Amino acid sequence: MKPVADTEMAKRALGDEWDPMSEPPHTEHTDHKLWGQMRKALCDVYDPEIPVSIYELGLIYKVVVTDADGVSDVYVEMTLTSPHCPVAQDMPGMVQGAIMPIRGVGEVKVDIVFDPPWDKSMMSETAKLQLNMF
């Protein structure tokens, strides 16, 4: 997967909070004006068994924002570390619950996919360091 956003877009969207070490290499997103807030919200969602955010783990594959009727609808495509993850049923709701409170967000749809399968190469450098998986 080729990232949609480049380094300059990420810097503009995230400002001083942008850290290239915390960016997963395969996450696709745009430079939408709400992206910084959405990224922060996703970084507040943790897999209950792993002390790293789902964003830095590389579980978020794609975030698409569509503006219509004064709101921004959000589509999130994500995966799990394993198809047998015990929170598989809860994870879409956790992601929706993180993004929905952002002012200007309308509908949030979350799909869980397993192609491509997740592996540690999808993790940010920061996540690899936190989990001693480098």
N, C-alpha and C positions, 0 to 999 in steps of 0.2 A: 504494500500500500504506500502510495506517495502522499505525504502530508499536503493538505490544501493550503495551509498557512505557512508562510516562511518566517524567518527570524525577525525581520522588520515588522511584520504584522503582529507577531506575538508581543514584541516590545511595546508597540503602540497600544495594544489591547490591555496589557497587564501592567504597563508602567514600571514602577520601581519593584513590584512584586515578581517580575519575570526573572526566572532562574533557569538557564538552559539545562542544568543538571536535573531539574525536576520535571522536565518535559519527556513524556514517553515518545519513543521514536516513530510509532505507527499510528498515532491518534490523528484523525482528520477533523478539522474544524475550520471555520471561516473567521474573518476579523470583524464579526458583527459587534456592534456597540455594547451588547450585553455579554459578550464572551468572557470578559474578565470576571464578572460576577458569577457566571455559570461555572467557570473553572474553579473559582474559590469554593462554590457550593459543592462541586464534585470532590474537591479535596477534603471536604468535611465528612464524606461518606467513607466508612471503613468496612472492610470485610471483618466480621467479628472474630475470626481466627487469625488474622494477620494484622500486625500493628502498622500498616501502611495504607494510605488512601487508595480507593479503587482507581482514581485517576493516575496516580503515580505508579500503581501496579500495571498499568497499561490495559486495564479491563474495559476502558472506554475506547471503542474503535472509531466512532464517528458521531459528531454533533452537527446537525443541520438546523438552521434557524430560517423560518419563513415568516416574513412580515405581511400581515393582512388585517384590515379593519382596525388599525391602531394597536394591535398586539403582536407579539412575536411567538409563534408556535414553534416548539422545539421537538426534534426527533433525535433520540439517542439510540445508537446501536452499540451494544456492549456484549461482553462475554463473562464467563466465570472462570476461576482457576481450574475448576473441574466440573464436568456435567453432573457430578454427584454432590455438589456443594450443598450443605445443609440449609443455606439461606437462599437457595435458588428462587423459591416462591416469593420471598420478601424483597429481594434486591431491586426489581423494577419500581416498587412502591417507595423504597428508600431513595432512589434516584429522583423520582417524581417529587417526593416530599422535599428534597433539597433544592430543586430548581423552581418549583411552583411559586414560592413566596417572593421571587425576584420581581420587582415592579416592572410591568410591561410584558411579562410572560403570560401567554394564553394557555393553550393546550400543551401538555408534555406527554409524548408517546415514547415508551422505552421497549425496545425489542432485544431479547437475548439471542445471540447467535453463537455457533461453535465452529464457524469456518471464517477465517483460519483458526485452528485451535490455539489457545493461549500457551505461551511458554515464556521463560524468563527473559528472552531477548526483547520482549515487548515492554519490559519495565523501564522506568526512568533510571538514570545513573544513581540518583539519590535513593530510590527504593532499593536498588541492588546493594548499595552501601549499608543502608539501614538493616538489611536482612543478611548481610555477609554472603551475597550471591554474585560476586563479581568475578 
